[in-house]
Amino acid sequence: MISESPTQDEKLRGKAEFLIFAFVLMLILTIAVLLPLFPNDFWPYVRIGQEIVTSGHIPATEFMTFTRFGEPAVYLYWLPSLIFWGVNKLGGLTLVSILSALCVGSFYTLLWFCLREIKVGSLTSAFVLMLTGLLGVNYWATRPQLLTYPLFGLALLAILRWHHKDQKLIWFLPLVAMIWANLHGAFIVLFFLLGPALLFGSGNRKKLLIVTLFCFAATCINYYGLNLWMSVFSMVNSQAIRAFSLEWASPTNEGWQANLFFATLLAIPVLTAFIKPKINFLFWVWFVGFGWMALSTVRYGVWFLPVEALLLGMILSPFITRHLEGKNRFQNLGFNRVLGVLLILFPFALLPGVRSMWWQQAPPVYSSTTPVEAVDWLKANPQLPDNIWSDFTYSTYLTSALPERKLFMTNRFEDFPINQFDDNKRIAKADFDWQVLLDQYGINLLMPSIEYQPELISAASASSTWDEVYRDEQTVIFARVIPVETGTYK
């Protein structure tokens, strides 16, 4: 039997390539639209966007709490705030979910092109994308960082093409840098790609150096100018963020995703030792650099996944190509294209506001940490006194859902002193001085979570100072029997 030539094999793979890609993208988009909306980094930015539109300028002081009201504050993420506010106002959670799905889908589409750029086969690319998709689900929450994923993918593709002597796409990187700088402080990650490429890449280094300098200049085209760099470094080094934000802690091997992350991280050098693939030194520099970032802080793991995908693709591609690629299957090009388009469109039937029309047991739109019913009850009872303490995650939803009430704190860690985080923790656990702290801060309403603050609920229920006024399956609300005078806490 005469074997087919490499050119014929490539043609066979090409006919099924779009269908393979569409199937993987369908799986990724399905997960993205079915994820509940987590309140942590969405609703506070909706509120900030509303404040910008209402006031006509970017705020310069804290305005959502009674503890830090009027204190100087920097709002680096003003553009995502406007985007989230506008999208939510225009199309509600359905349009918000579409925006999130488009960001996730664009990111993995660009990663697919990156894998194909380095000659990884379509089946290998599909496997790698599914693996990194499973590893990356926890990074798909609707937040400002999500808007930058396509920018990272585009930057990576541009540098890979430059590495292969195609210089055209790199000239778009200054525009990418400018947009990224106005969306999120992670724009510095772009330079973690460019720096090693300048030293170890194979493209025209003079042109890439010029592009890199233009990129730096472009990051200064923002509301805060060159001070943006100082603000980003200040935020990264914030003691409050480092001490109390879980996503800034080092990753631990707990849960199946963490198991898979560490297993993949260790598998890459082991497989390399056995298989001995030919991989350019640039990719190993990226692997070490972004790998160190991912091991130092959970938050940075998302930037390591694309680099991990490239290395896995290059390591596994020869084996998968030899045994699976080039088979004479799914060779009807027209049928593949139609089926591929239908697969990509299918997840949109699962959008919030759409899936409930035909799916009686559809997953919830909001996460279980979103106190929707309790907030509706508070809105219907404006006679209750102000100054509310709530579960920390609840407060992120309250920023937008209950803007008429001032909060104890929000998740803008940089706005609050460390001692306030300590006080918040002691109140939540009903430590020995919990009532003293509530008196000190002038708090008249308590909104603890039944799951996360059972001690506080028990303590308030046993106290004559507090009266339970509301309860549902997730939340209890207590009002002070004799309210204290409210105002700005000092």
Protein Blocks (a to p, Z undefined) as FASTA:
>chain_A
ZZddfklmmmmmmmmmmmmmmmmmmmmmmmmmmpccdfklmmmmmmmmmmmmmnopacfb
dfkbfklgoiacddfklmmmmmmmmmmmmnommlmmmmmmmmmmmmmmmmmmmmmmnopa
fklmmmmmmmmmmmmmmmmcccfklmmmmmmmmmmmmmmmmmnopaklmmmmmmmmmmmm
mmomklmmmmmmmmmmmmmmcbdfklmmmmmmmmmmmmmmcfklmmlmmmmmmmmmpmkl
mmmmmklpccddedjklmmmmmmmmmmmmmmmmnopacdfklmmmmmmmmmmmmmpmklm
mmmmmmmmmmmmmmmmmmmmmmmgopaehkbfklmmmmmmmmmmmmmmmgghklmmmmmk
bccfbdfklcfklmmmmmmmmmbcehiaddfklmmmmmmmmmmbccfbdcblklpcfklm
mmmmmmmnopaklmmmmmmnopabdcddfklmmmlmmmmmmpckbccfbdcfkbccdddf
bacdedddZZ
